[in-house]
Amino acid sequence: MSKQLEGKVIAVTGAGRGVGRGIALCLAAEGAAVVVNDIGASLEGDGLDATPAQEVVAEVEALGGRAVACGDSVAEHDGAQKIVGAALDSFGRIDGAIHSAGILRDAIFHKMQPENFERVLRVHLFGAFNIASACAPHFRSQESGALVFMTSTAALIGSVGQANYAAAKMGIVGLSRGISLDMARFGVRSNCIAPHAFSRMIESVPGRSEEELEKRRQSTSAELIAPLAAFLCSDGAKEVTGQIFGARGNEVYLYNQPRPIRTLHRGDGWTVEKLSAQLPGALKSAFTPAERTKDVFPWEAI
């Protein structure tokens, strides 16, 4: 079997654990050299530990692959520059970046503190911008490159107590779309994945029994996300850009993106009174319901 990423160099943020780790190992198995980026923080983003990234590098090398660890923070512009610098210093080029780093600071909205809103956006959304920005000049000069960002059904569908996380993940969708349009002329692609994967983020959600968690472990292993991420960095995806995919167990989804679905028109224009009289009755049947992810995906992962 041919290795689909032979000769490519790809950086993965948050690659020390969970989804990021699975992606890093899959990339290496497909022939890519990998920058394993992880600061080793807690789920809330606190602390530093070089061990997770180093352990993944050791796993890659034990399998005959090439990898280098990088402990700089993607939440900082300079940190992202160092991540890309690690690729250039170690392997001479950069062909792709996958932004999987993330933290959670959940709270019901009226109790959400400004610092916890900002901190989540800085890791997820600012991190996505920072790593893409660091890659952009290199992608432009070589007229090729692939970016893959992790979004979430918390943003695309809905989740309780995660307004900060949802805002960051929906921001990533807009960022990716903008990059796909701006950088297409240089052969650069940008896509999103909304992963359903068992990780310490899922394990932290309250109210789940151990039986439910074990079922999620078995049916939505983090490693099942990796092939889609690797594919999006491969030449096989050269015509795929600006899209939002989902991965859940052995299922792959393509999400729709906002487009007008109904139109109301009045030749004499609208007033508040006229809108009150007509809009609810005309459009209510087409409103997106206030659902959560589990309402939209009621079946077990296949």
Phi and psi in degrees as GROMACS dihedral restraints (atoms count N, CA, C in turn):
[ dihedral_restraints ]
;  ai    aj    ak    al  type     phi  dphi    fc
    3     4     5     6     1   -72.4    20    10
    4     5     6     7     1   148.1    20    10
    6     7     8     9     1   -87.4    20    10
    7     8     9    10     1   120.0    20    10
    9    10    11    12     1   -74.0    20    10
   10    11    12    13     1   -13.7    20    10
   12    13    14    15     1  -122.0    20    10
   13    14    15    16     1    20.9    20    10
   15    16    17    18     1   -55.9    20    10
   16    17    18    19     1   128.6    20    10
   18    19    20    21     1    87.8    20    10
   19    20    21    22     1    -7.3    20    10
   21    22    23    24     1   -91.4    20    10
   22    23    24    25     1   152.3    20    10
   24    25    26    27     1  -120.9    20    10
   25    26    27    28     1   122.4    20    10
   27    28    29    30     1  -132.2    20    10
   28    29    30    31     1   132.5    20    10
   30    31    32    33     1   -96.3    20    10
   31    32    33    34     1   138.2    20    10
   33    34    35    36     1  -125.8    20    10
   34    35    36    37     1   117.8    20    10
   36    37    38    39     1   -84.7    20    10
   37    38    39    40     1   149.3    20    10
   39    40    41    42     1    64.8    20    10
   40    41    42    43     1    33.7    20    10
   42    43    44    45     1   -89.9    20    10
   43    44    45    46     1     4.5    20    10
   45    46    47    48     1   -81.3    20    10
   46    47    48    49     1   -18.4    20    10
   48    49    50    51     1  -147.0    20    10
   49    50    51    52     1   166.9    20    10
   51    52    53    54     1    54.6    20    10
   52    53    54    55     1  -134.4    20    10
   54    55    56    57     1   -59.5    20    10
   55    56    57    58     1   -44.3    20    10
   57    58    59    60     1   -60.9    20    10
   58    59    60    61     1   -42.1    20    10
   60    61    62    63     1   -61.2    20    10
   61    62    63    64     1   -47.4    20    10
   63    64    65    66     1   -58.5    20    10
   64    65    66    67     1   -39.6    20    10
   66    67    68    69     1   -66.3    20    10
   67    68    69    70     1   -45.6    20    10
   69    70    71    72     1   -58.5    20    10
   70    71    72    73     1   -43.9    20    10
   72    73    74    75     1   -66.6    20    10
   73    74    75    76     1   -38.7    20    10
   75    76    77    78     1   -66.9    20    10
   76    77    78    79     1   -43.1    20    10
   78    79    80    81     1   -58.2    20    10
   79    80    81    82     1   -45.5    20    10
   81    82    83    84     1   -63.9    20    10
   82    83    84    85     1   -40.5    20    10
   84    85    86    87     1   -63.3    20    10
   85    86    87    88     1   -27.9    20    10
   87    88    89    90     1   -89.7    20    10
   88    89    90    91     1     7.1    20    10
   90    91    92    93     1   102.9    20    10
   91    92    93    94     1    -3.5    20    10
   93    94    95    96     1   -78.2    20    10
   94    95    96    97     1   149.6    20    10
   96    97    98    99     1   -86.3    20    10
   97    98    99   100     1   137.6    20    10
   99   100   101   102     1  -123.5    20    10
  100   101   102   103     1   132.8    20    10
  102   103   104   105     1   -92.4    20    10
  103   104   105   106     1   112.9    20    10
  105   106   107   108     1   -91.8    20    10
  106   107   108   109     1   100.3    20    10
  108   109   110   111     1  -101.4    20    10
  109   110   111   112     1   127.0    20    10
  111   112   113   114     1  -165.9    20    10
  112   113   114   115     1   131.0    20    10
  114   115   116   117     1   -86.9    20    10
  115   116   117   118     1    -9.0    20    10
  117   118   119   120     1    73.5    20    10
  118   119   120   121     1    31.4    20    10
  120   121   122   123     1   -80.2    20    10
  121   122   123   124     1   168.2    20    10
  123   124   125   126     1   -70.9    20    10
  124   125   126   127     1   172.6    20    10
  126   127   128   129     1   -59.0    20    10
  127   128   129   130     1   -28.6    20    10
  129   130   131   132     1   -85.7    20    10
  130   131   132   133     1    -3.8    20    10
  132   133   134   135     1    93.9    20    10
  133   134   135   136     1    12.7    20    10
  135   136   137   138     1   -99.3    20    10
  136   137   138   139     1   148.6    20    10
  138   139   140   141     1    85.3    20    10
  139   140   141   142     1   167.1    20    10
  141   142   143   144     1  -137.1    20    10
  142   143   144   145     1   139.4    20    10
  144   145   146   147     1  -156.5    20    10
  145   146   147   148     1   116.0    20    10
  147   148   149   150     1   -76.4    20    10
  148   149   150   151     1   -11.9    20    10
  150   151   152   153     1   -61.2    20    10
  151   152   153   154     1   -48.3    20    10
  153   154   155   156     1   -56.5    20    10
  154   155   156   157     1   -45.0    20    10
  156   157   158   159     1   -64.9    20    10
  157   158   159   160     1   -41.7    20    10
  159   160   161   162     1   -65.0    20    10
  160   161   162   163     1   -36.8    20    10
  162   163   164   165     1   -66.5    20    10
  163   164   165   166     1   -38.6    20    10
  165   166   167   168     1   -67.7    20    10
  166   167   168   169     1   -39.9    20    10
  168   169   170   171     1   -57.9    20    10
  169   170   171   172     1   -43.7    20    10
  171   172   173   174     1   -62.3    20    10
  172   173   174   175     1   -39.0    20    10
  174   175   176   177     1   -63.2    20    10
  175   176   177   178     1   -44.2    20    10
  177   178   179   180     1   -61.8    20    10
  178   179   180   181     1   -46.7    20    10
  180   181   182   183     1   -66.8    20    10
  181   182   183   184     1   -33.8    20    10
  183   184   185   186     1   -64.4    20    10
  184   185   186   187     1   -26.3    20    10
  186   187   188   189     1   -90.8    20    10
  187   188   189   190     1     4.8    20    10
  189   190   191   192     1    89.2    20    10
  190   191   192   193     1    10.0    20    10
  192   193   194   195     1   -94.2    20    10
  193   194   195   196     1  -179.8    20    10
  195   196   197   198     1  -119.1    20    10
  196   197   198   199     1   132.9    20    10
  198   199   200   201     1  -157.4    20    10
  199   200   201   202     1   156.5    20    10
  201   202   203   204     1  -138.7    20    10
  202   203   204   205     1   141.4    20    10
  204   205   206   207     1   -88.3    20    10
  205   206   207   208     1   147.7    20    10
  207   208   209   210     1  -143.4    20    10
  208   209   210   211     1   124.1    20    10
  210   211   212   213     1  -104.2    20    10
  211   212   213   214     1    16.2    20    10
  213   214   215   216     1   -80.0    20    10
  214   215   216   217     1   153.5    20    10
  216   217   218   219     1   -87.6    20    10
  217   218   219   220     1   124.9    20    10
  219   220   221   222     1   -70.3    20    10
  220   221   222   223     1   -15.1    20    10
  222   223   224   225     1   -69.6    20    10
  223   224   225   226     1   -14.9    20    10
  225   226   227   228     1  -111.2    20    10
  226   227   228   229     1   140.1    20    10
  228   229   230   231     1   -58.4    20    10
  229   230   231   232     1   -44.8    20    10
  231   232   233   234     1   -64.5    20    10
  232   233   234   235     1   -35.0    20    10
  234   235   236   237     1   -62.6    20    10
  235   236   237   238     1   -42.5    20    10
  237   238   239   240     1   -65.1    20    10
  238   239   240   241     1   -38.3    20    10
  240   241   242   243     1   -60.4    20    10
  241   242   243   244     1   -37.6    20    10
  243   244   245   246     1   -71.3    20    10
  244   245   246   247     1   -32.2    20    10
  246   247   248   249     1   -62.7    20    10
  247   248   249   250     1   -48.4    20    10
  249   250   251   252     1   -66.3    20    10
  250   251   252   253     1   -36.8    20    10
  252   253   254   255     1   -60.5    20    10
  253   254   255   256     1   -36.0    20    10
  255   256   257   258     1   -62.9    20    10
  256   257   258   259     1   -37.7    20    10
  258   259   260   261     1   -64.9    20    10
  259   260   261   262     1   -46.1    20    10
  261   262   263   264     1   -66.2    20    10
  262   263   264   265     1   -42.9    20    10
  264   265   266   267     1   -67.4    20    10
  265   266   267   268     1   -38.8    20    10
  267   268   269   270     1   -87.8    20    10
  268   269   270   271     1   -35.0    20    10
  270   271   272   273     1  -128.3    20    10
  271   272   273   274     1    -4.4    20    10
  273   274   275   276     1    86.0    20    10
  274   275   276   277     1    -2.9    20    10
  276   277   278   279     1  -165.4    20    10
  277   278   279   280     1   174.4    20    10
  279   280   281   282     1  -141.3    20    10
  280   281   282   283     1   125.8    20    10
  282   283   284   285     1  -113.3    20    10
  283   284   285   286     1   -17.2    20    10
  285   286   287   288     1  -166.7    20    10
  286   287   288   289     1   160.9    20    10
  288   289   290   291     1  -143.9    20    10
  289   290   291   292     1   137.6    20    10
  291   292   293   294     1  -121.8    20    10
  292   293   294   295     1   119.0    20    10
  294   295   296   297     1   -97.3    20    10
  295   296   297   298     1   102.4    20    10
  297   298   299   300     1  -116.1    20    10
  298   299   300   301     1    -5.4    20    10
  300   301   302   303     1   -65.2    20    10
  301   302   303   304     1   142.6    20    10
  303   304   305   306     1  -168.4    20    10
  304   305   306   307     1   158.7    20    10
  306   307   308   309     1  -134.7    20    10
  307   308   309   310     1   166.7    20    10
  309   310   311   312     1  -126.5    20    10
  310   311   312   313     1   136.5    20    10
  312   313   314   315     1  -140.4    20    10
  313   314   315   316     1    71.9    20    10
  315   316   317   318     1   -74.4    20    10
  316   317   318   319     1   146.5    20    10
  318   319   320   321     1  -168.3    20    10
  319   320   321   322     1   145.9    20    10
  321   322   323   324     1   -59.6    20    10
  322   323   324   325     1   145.1    20    10
  324   325   326   327     1   -57.7    20    10
  325   326   327   328     1   -42.0    20    10
  327   328   329   330     1   -69.5    20    10
  328   329   330   331     1    -8.1    20    10
  330   331   332   333     1  -109.2    20    10
  331   332   333   334     1     2.3    20    10
  333   334   335   336     1   -74.5    20    10
  334   335   336   337     1   128.2    20    10
  336   337   338   339     1   -87.6    20    10
  337   338   339   340     1   143.6    20    10
  339   340   341   342     1   -54.3    20    10
  340   341   342   343     1   -39.6    20    10
  342   343   344   345     1   -65.8    20    10
  343   344   345   346     1   -30.5    20    10
  345   346   347   348     1   -78.7    20    10
  346   347   348   349     1   -26.9    20    10
  348   349   350   351     1   -68.3    20    10
  349   350   351   352     1   -49.1    20    10
  351   352   353   354     1   -65.3    20    10
  352   353   354   355     1   -41.1    20    10
  354   355   356   357     1   -62.8    20    10
  355   356   357   358     1   -41.1    20    10
  357   358   359   360     1   -67.1    20    10
  358   359   360   361     1   -43.5    20    10
  360   361   362   363     1   -62.7    20    10
  361   362   363   364     1   -36.6    20    10
  363   364   365   366     1   -65.6    20    10
  364   365   366   367     1   -39.9    20    10
  366   367   368   369     1   -74.7    20    10
  367   368   369   370     1   -49.0    20    10
  369   370   371   372     1   -77.5    20    10
  370   371   372   373     1   -62.9    20    10
  372   373   374   375     1   -78.4    20    10
  373   374   375   376     1   -50.3    20    10
  375   376   377   378     1   -63.7    20    10
  376   377   378   379     1   -35.9    20    10
  378   379   380   381     1   -61.1    20    10
  379   380   381   382     1   -40.7    20    10
  381   382   383   384     1   -62.3    20    10
  382   383   384   385     1   -44.9    20    10
  384   385   386   387     1   -63.4    20    10
  385   386   387   388     1   -45.1    20    10
  387   388   389   390     1   -61.0    20    10
  388   389   390   391     1   -45.6    20    10
  390   391   392   393     1   -70.9    20    10
  391   392   393   394     1   -37.2    20    10
  393   394   395   396     1   -65.7    20    10
  394   395   396   397     1   -41.7    20    10
  396   397   398   399     1   -63.3    20    10
  397   398   399   400     1   -39.5    20    10
  399   400   401   402     1   -67.0    20    10
  400   401   402   403     1   -33.3    20    10
  402   403   404   405     1   -78.8    20    10
  403   404   405   406     1   -29.9    20    10
  405   406   407   408     1   -53.4    20    10
  406   407   408   409     1   -49.3    20    10
  408   409   410   411     1   -64.0    20    10
  409   410   411   412     1   -32.8    20    10
  411   412   413   414     1   -72.2    20    10
  412   413   414   415     1   -41.9    20    10
  414   415   416   417     1   -61.9    20    10
  415   416   417   418     1   -42.4    20    10
  417   418   419   420     1   -63.2    20    10
  418   419   420   421     1   -44.9    20    10
  420   421   422   423     1   -68.0    20    10
  421   422   423   424     1   -33.1    20    10
  423   424   425   426     1   -94.1    20    10
  424   425   426   427     1    -4.0    20    10
  426   427   428   429     1    57.2    20    10
  427   428   429   430     1    43.7    20    10
  429   430   431   432     1  -168.7    20    10
  430   431   432   433     1   157.8    20    10
  432   433   434   435     1   158.4    20    10
  433   434   435   436     1   154.1    20    10
  435   436   437   438     1  -135.0    20    10
  436   437   438   439     1   133.6    20    10
  438   439   440   441     1  -118.6    20    10
  439   440   441   442     1   135.8    20    10
  441   442   443   444     1  -130.8    20    10
  442   443   444   445     1   126.4    20    10
  444   445   446   447     1  -117.8    20    10
  445   446   447   448     1   141.2    20    10
  447   448   449   450     1   -88.0    20    10
  448   449   450   451     1   117.5    20    10
  450   451   452   453     1  -101.2    20    10
  451   452   453   454     1  -157.6    20    10
  453   454   455   456     1  -159.1    20    10
  454   455   456   457     1   150.3    20    10
  456   457   458   459     1   -67.5    20    10
  457   458   459   460     1   -17.0    20    10
  459   460   461   462     1   -58.7    20    10
  460   461   462   463     1   -32.7    20    10
  462   463   464   465     1   -90.4    20    10
  463   464   465   466     1   -45.5    20    10
  465   466   467   468     1   -71.3    20    10
  466   467   468   469     1   -30.5    20    10
  468   469   470   471     1  -120.2    20    10
  469   470   471   472     1   -63.3    20    10
  471   472   473   474     1   153.3    20    10
  472   473   474   475     1   150.9    20    10
  474   475   476   477     1  -156.7    20    10
  475   476   477   478     1   144.2    20    10
  477   478   479   480     1   -84.8    20    10
  478   479   480   481     1   138.9    20    10
  480   481   482   483     1    77.0    20    10
  481   482   483   484     1    17.5    20    10
  483   484   485   486     1  -134.6    20    10
  484   485   486   487     1    41.3    20    10
  486   487   488   489     1   -61.2    20    10
  487   488   489   490     1   -37.6    20    10
  489   490   491   492     1   -65.9    20    10
  490   491   492   493     1   -46.7    20    10
  492   493   494   495     1   -63.8    20    10
  493   494   495   496     1   -43.8    20    10
  495   496   497   498     1   -63.9    20    10
  496   497   498   499     1   -41.7    20    10
  498   499   500   501     1   -61.6    20    10
  499   500   501   502     1   -43.3    20    10
  501   502   503   504     1   -64.1    20    10
  502   503   504   505     1   -44.7    20    10
  504   505   506   507     1   -71.8    20    10
  505   506   507   508     1   -32.0    20    10
  507   508   509   510     1   -73.8    20    10
  508   509   510   511     1   -33.5    20    10
  510   511   512   513     1   -60.1    20    10
  511   512   513   514     1   -37.4    20    10
  513   514   515   516     1   -61.9    20    10
  514   515   516   517     1   -37.7    20    10
  516   517   518   519     1   -60.4    20    10
  517   518   519   520     1   -47.0    20    10
  519   520   521   522     1   -64.9    20    10
  520   521   522   523     1   -40.6    20    10
  522   523   524   525     1   -60.6    20    10
  523   524   525   526     1   -48.0    20    10
  525   526   527   528     1   -61.3    20    10
  526   527   528   529     1   -41.8    20    10
  528   529   530   531     1   -62.6    20    10
  529   530   531   532     1   -44.0    20    10
  531   532   533   534     1   -62.4    20    10
  532   533   534   535     1   -43.0    20    10
  534   535   536   537     1   -61.8    20    10
  535   536   537   538     1   -41.8    20    10
  537   538   539   540     1   -60.7    20    10
  538   539   540   541     1   -33.9    20    10
  540   541   542   543     1   -79.1    20    10
  541   542   543   544     1   -44.6    20    10
  543   544   545   546     1   -68.9    20    10
  544   545   546   547     1   -35.0    20    10
  546   547   548   549     1  -102.8    20    10
  547   548   549   550     1     1.6    20    10
  549   550   551   552     1   -58.9    20    10
  550   551   552   553     1   -37.4    20    10
  552   553   554   555     1   -63.1    20    10
  553   554   555   556     1   -18.3    20    10
  555   556   557   558     1  -103.7    20    10
  556   557   558   559     1    11.6    20    10
  558   559   560   561     1    75.1    20    10
  559   560   561   562     1    21.6    20    10
  561   562   563   564     1   -99.4    20    10
  562   563   564   565     1   135.1    20    10
  564   565   566   567     1  -114.3    20    10
  565   566   567   568     1   150.3    20    10
  567   568   569   570     1  -144.8    20    10
  568   569   570   571     1   126.0    20    10
  570   571   572   573     1  -140.9    20    10
  571   572   573   574     1   163.6    20    10
  573   574   575   576     1  -119.8    20    10
  574   575   576   577     1   150.9    20    10
  576   577   578   579     1  -127.0    20    10
  577   578   579   580     1   131.5    20    10
  579   580   581   582     1  -102.4    20    10
  580   581   582   583     1    99.9    20    10
  582   583   584   585     1   -86.6    20    10
  583   584   585   586     1   138.7    20    10
  585   586   587   588     1  -103.1    20    10
  586   587   588   589     1    99.9    20    10
  588   589   590   591     1  -144.3    20    10
  589   590   591   592     1   139.8    20    10
  591   592   593   594     1   -71.8    20    10
  592   593   594   595     1   126.0    20    10
  594   595   596   597     1  -153.3    20    10
  595   596   597   598     1  -180.0    20    10
  597   598   599   600     1   -66.5    20    10
  598   599   600   601     1   -21.8    20    10
  600   601   602   603     1   -66.0    20    10
  601   602   603   604     1   -46.5    20    10
  603   604   605   606     1   -65.8    20    10
  604   605   606   607     1   -41.4    20    10
  606   607   608   609     1   -63.6    20    10
  607   608   609   610     1   -25.1    20    10
  609   610   611   612     1   -80.7    20    10
  610   611   612   613     1   -14.6    20    10
  612   613   614   615     1   -67.1    20    10
  613   614   615   616     1   125.8    20    10
  615   616   617   618     1   -72.6    20    10
  616   617   618   619     1   159.4    20    10
  618   619   620   621     1    90.4    20    10
  619   620   621   622     1     3.0    20    10
  621   622   623   624     1   -99.7    20    10
  622   623   624   625     1   135.5    20    10
  624   625   626   627     1   -77.3    20    10
  625   626   627   628     1   163.0    20    10
  627   628   629   630     1   -62.9    20    10
  628   629   630   631     1   -32.8    20    10
  630   631   632   633     1   -64.3    20    10
  631   632   633   634     1   -43.0    20    10
  633   634   635   636     1   -64.0    20    10
  634   635   636   637     1   -41.9    20    10
  636   637   638   639     1   -64.0    20    10
  637   638   639   640     1   -40.8    20    10
  639   640   641   642     1   -64.8    20    10
  640   641   642   643     1   -38.1    20    10
  642   643   644   645     1   -63.4    20    10
  643   644   645   646     1   -40.3    20    10
  645   646   647   648     1   -66.9    20    10
  646   647   648   649     1   -37.4    20    10
  648   649   650   651     1   -58.9    20    10
  649   650   651   652     1   -43.2    20    10
  651   652   653   654     1   -76.6    20    10
  652   653   654   655     1   -37.5    20    10
  654   655   656   657     1   -93.3    20    10
  655   656   657   658     1   -19.7    20    10
  657   658   659   660     1  -131.8    20    10
  658   659   660   661     1    54.1    20    10
  660   661   662   663     1   -59.2    20    10
  661   662   663   664     1   141.6    20    10
  663   664   665   666     1   -59.0    20    10
  664   665   666   667     1   -29.8    20    10
  666   667   668   669     1   -65.0    20    10
  667   668   669   670     1   -20.0    20    10
  669   670   671   672     1   -75.1    20    10
  670   671   672   673     1   -15.3    20    10
  672   673   674   675     1   -79.1    20    10
  673   674   675   676     1   -29.9    20    10
  675   676   677   678     1   -58.9    20    10
  676   677   678   679     1   -43.8    20    10
  678   679   680   681     1   -59.6    20    10
  679   680   681   682     1   -35.6    20    10
  681   682   683   684     1   -66.4    20    10
  682   683   684   685     1   -43.7    20    10
  684   685   686   687     1   -62.0    20    10
  685   686   687   688     1   -42.8    20    10
  687   688   689   690     1   -64.7    20    10
  688   689   690   691     1   -42.7    20    10
  690   691   692   693     1   -57.3    20    10
  691   692   693   694     1   -43.7    20    10
  693   694   695   696     1   -66.2    20    10
  694   695   696   697     1   -16.9    20    10
  696   697   698   699     1   -93.6    20    10
  697   698   699   700     1    -5.7    20    10
  699   700   701   702     1   -91.5    20    10
  700   701   702   703     1   166.3    20    10
  702   703   704   705     1   -67.9    20    10
  703   704   705   706     1   -18.8    20    10
  705   706   707   708     1   -65.6    20    10
  706   707   708   709     1   -18.5    20    10
  708   709   710   711     1  -105.0    20    10
  709   710   711   712     1    24.6    20    10
  711   712   713   714     1   -62.8    20    10
  712   713   714   715     1   -19.1    20    10
  714   715   716   717     1  -106.6    20    10
  715   716   717   718     1    11.9    20    10
  717   718   719   720     1  -109.5    20    10
  718   719   720   721     1   114.1    20    10
  720   721   722   723     1  -156.6    20    10
  721   722   723   724     1   151.8    20    10
  723   724   725   726     1    73.5    20    10
  724   725   726   727     1    18.7    20    10
  726   727   728   729     1  -107.9    20    10
  727   728   729   730     1   163.0    20    10
  729   730   731   732     1  -121.3    20    10
  730   731   732   733     1   117.9    20    10
  732   733   734   735     1  -111.4    20    10
  733   734   735   736     1   159.0    20    10
  735   736   737   738     1  -123.3    20    10
  736   737   738   739     1   148.5    20    10
  738   739   740   741     1  -134.4    20    10
  739   740   741   742     1   127.2    20    10
  741   742   743   744     1  -148.3    20    10
  742   743   744   745     1   107.3    20    10
  744   745   746   747     1    60.9    20    10
  745   746   747   748     1  -125.9    20    10
  747   748   749   750     1   -96.3    20    10
  748   749   750   751     1    15.4    20    10
  750   751   752   753     1  -102.8    20    10
  751   752   753   754     1   141.7    20    10
  753   754   755   756     1  -123.0    20    10
  754   755   756   757     1   131.9    20    10
  756   757   758   759     1  -115.5    20    10
  757   758   759   760     1   152.8    20    10
  759   760   761   762     1  -114.3    20    10
  760   761   762   763     1   121.2    20    10
  762   763   764   765     1   -86.8    20    10
  763   764   765   766     1   145.9    20    10
  765   766   767   768     1   -74.8    20    10
  766   767   768   769     1   166.4    20    10
  768   769   770   771     1  -127.8    20    10
  769   770   771   772     1   153.2    20    10
  771   772   773   774     1   -56.4    20    10
  772   773   774   775     1   128.2    20    10
  774   775   776   777     1  -143.5    20    10
  775   776   777   778     1   152.3    20    10
  777   778   779   780     1   -58.9    20    10
  778   779   780   781     1   134.8    20    10
  780   781   782   783     1  -117.6    20    10
  781   782   783   784     1   -22.3    20    10
  783   784   785   786     1  -142.2    20    10
  784   785   786   787     1   152.0    20    10
  786   787   788   789     1  -133.6    20    10
  787   788   789   790     1   137.7    20    10
  789   790   791   792     1  -117.8    20    10
  790   791   792   793     1   136.6    20    10
  792   793   794   795     1  -139.0    20    10
  793   794   795   796     1   137.7    20    10
  795   796   797   798     1  -130.5    20    10
  796   797   798   799     1   126.9    20    10
  798   799   800   801     1   -62.5    20    10
  799   800   801   802     1   -28.5    20    10
  801   802   803   804     1   -95.1    20    10
  802   803   804   805     1    10.0    20    10
  804   805   806   807     1    82.6    20    10
  805   806   807   808     1   175.5    20    10
  807   808   809   810     1  -112.5    20    10
  808   809   810   811     1   146.1    20    10
  810   811   812   813     1  -124.0    20    10
  811   812   813   814     1   167.6    20    10
  813   814   815   816     1   -59.1    20    10
  814   815   816   817     1   -40.5    20    10
  816   817   818   819     1   -62.9    20    10
  817   818   819   820     1   -44.8    20    10
  819   820   821   822     1   -66.6    20    10
  820   821   822   823     1   -39.6    20    10
  822   823   824   825     1   -63.2    20    10
  823   824   825   826     1   -41.1    20    10
  825   826   827   828     1   -61.8    20    10
  826   827   828   829     1   -35.7    20    10
  828   829   830   831     1   -77.4    20    10
  829   830   831   832     1   -30.0    20    10
  831   832   833   834     1  -114.7    20    10
  832   833   834   835     1   -38.7    20    10
  834   835   836   837     1   -61.9    20    10
  835   836   837   838     1   -50.0    20    10
  837   838   839   840     1   -57.9    20    10
  838   839   840   841     1   -46.6    20    10
  840   841   842   843     1   -66.4    20    10
  841   842   843   844     1   -34.4    20    10
  843   844   845   846     1   -79.2    20    10
  844   845   846   847     1   -33.9    20    10
  846   847   848   849     1  -111.9    20    10
  847   848   849   850     1   -14.5    20    10
  849   850   851   852     1   -55.9    20    10
  850   851   852   853     1   -37.4    20    10
  852   853   854   855     1   -64.7    20    10
  853   854   855   856     1   -18.9    20    10
  855   856   857   858     1  -101.5    20    10
  856   857   858   859     1     0.3    20    10
  858   859   860   861     1   -62.4    20    10
  859   860   861   862     1   144.1    20    10
  861   862   863   864     1   -74.7    20    10
  862   863   864   865     1   122.4    20    10
  864   865   866   867     1   -67.0    20    10
  865   866   867   868     1   155.8    20    10
  867   868   869   870     1   -80.3    20    10
  868   869   870   871     1    81.5    20    10
  870   871   872   873     1  -110.8    20    10
  871   872   873   874     1   160.6    20    10
  873   874   875   876     1  -106.6    20    10
  874   875   876   877     1   167.1    20    10
  876   877   878   879     1   -53.9    20    10
  877   878   879   880     1   -42.8    20    10
  879   880   881   882     1   -67.5    20    10
  880   881   882   883     1   -20.1    20    10
  882   883   884   885     1   -75.4    20    10
  883   884   885   886     1   -31.3    20    10
  885   886   887   888     1   -86.4    20    10
  886   887   888   889     1   -28.2    20    10
  888   889   890   891     1  -117.2    20    10
  889   890   891   892     1    72.5    20    10
  891   892   893   894     1   -79.2    20    10
  892   893   894   895     1   -12.8    20    10
  894   895   896   897     1   -94.8    20    10
  895   896   897   898     1   156.3    20    10
  897   898   899   900     1   -70.0    20    10
  898   899   900   901     1   151.6    20    10
  900   901   902   903     1   -59.8    20    10
  901   902   903   904     1   138.0    20    10
